[in-house]
Amino acid sequence: MDRYHVYGIGNALVDMEYEVELEDLETLRLDKGVMTLVGQDHQSEIMAHLADRPHQKGSGGSAANSIIAVSQLGGRAFYSCKVANDPLGHFYLDDLVANGVATNRHGEREEGDTGRCVVLVTPDSDRTMLTYLGISGEFTDRELVPEAILQADYYYTEGYLVTSEGARAAAIRGREIAQATGVKTAISLSDPNMVTHFQPGLMAMIGPGVDLVFANEAEAKGMAKTSDLHGAIDYLKTIGREFALTLGPRGALIFDGQELIEIPPVKTQALDTVGAGDMVAGACLYALTQGWDHGSAGHLAAAAAARLVASYGPRLPAAETQAVLKGFS
């Protein structure tokens, strides 16, 4: 089996992104700026409201965006997920392969709906996400490929898997396989709502601690149950040997296990913040698996995220991702 720099697991969601006004969120009775799980009927209602709006479509899910970033930067990546035997499932797998990502076997896909995430971007560049998991909500350890985990430098999972009992158990099992064999482990806390409503499950996924935690300021403070940034930093040190903490327009902090490194923001004109945290995770994981020091990894992540938020959509074209990397050669 091939060696991989990063083996990731996460939801397989086809991202469908729309530009909307604040009034649209009010009409649809949506909480701004967070991810909300919705049923098929609710999402159908939302799609009917947006029927005449142009949109972008791409294979997504938080961890998938990070894994694709690893591959676009030149790393070898594997992604375990679950899609249905429907047009969106075919689209999703084709998009993964087109981006150079290996995946678990999908030869006998089940009937049902491939997951989708409607992303609503408001004029302030904030994103509100409505996720219908579909068959991805049935992700279990059957989707894991243990031999691929053992051939990876990092095992990476998204916090969004906490919402499903089977997916949460699979994330825990994957971490156990990795830790038993010396594969490094990483997790993204993913969203403030995951921290608010599913913290015990996240802690079960983290277990005795992971090698690397990715979080934004709101997620870190929520996990630590504090409004103090320094308290959140101290808390992250108890669950991760290292961490990357994004601070929005104030840049980021990288903890390498001993030193807290400040990463200044990269000047940009933000149009859409969807996928910024995913890009940070992907770029950091790529850099660390290539032997870069943590400060350099943080600077690459900041540059890549700045390029991403200056355009619409949760991912960059591969050529643009490579252009960011060449700025560090």
Buried (B, 14 or more C-beta within 10 A) or exposed (E): EEEBBBBBBBBBBBBBBBBBEEEBBEEBEBEEBBBEBBEEEBBEEBBEBBEEEEBBBBBBBBBBBBBBBBBBBBBBBBBBBBBBBBEBBBBBBEBBEEBBBBBBEBEEBEEBBBBBBBBBBBEEBBBBBBBBBBBBBBBBBEBBBBEBBBBBBBBBBBBBBBBBEBBBBBBBBBBBBBBEEEBBBBBBBBBBBBBEBBBEBBEBBBBEEBBBBBBBBBBBBBBBEBEEBEBBBEBBBEBBBBBBBBBEEEBBBBBBEEEEBEBEBBEBEBBBBBBBBBBBBBBBBBBBBBEBEBBBBBBBBBBBBBBBBBBBBBBBEBEBBBBBBEEEE
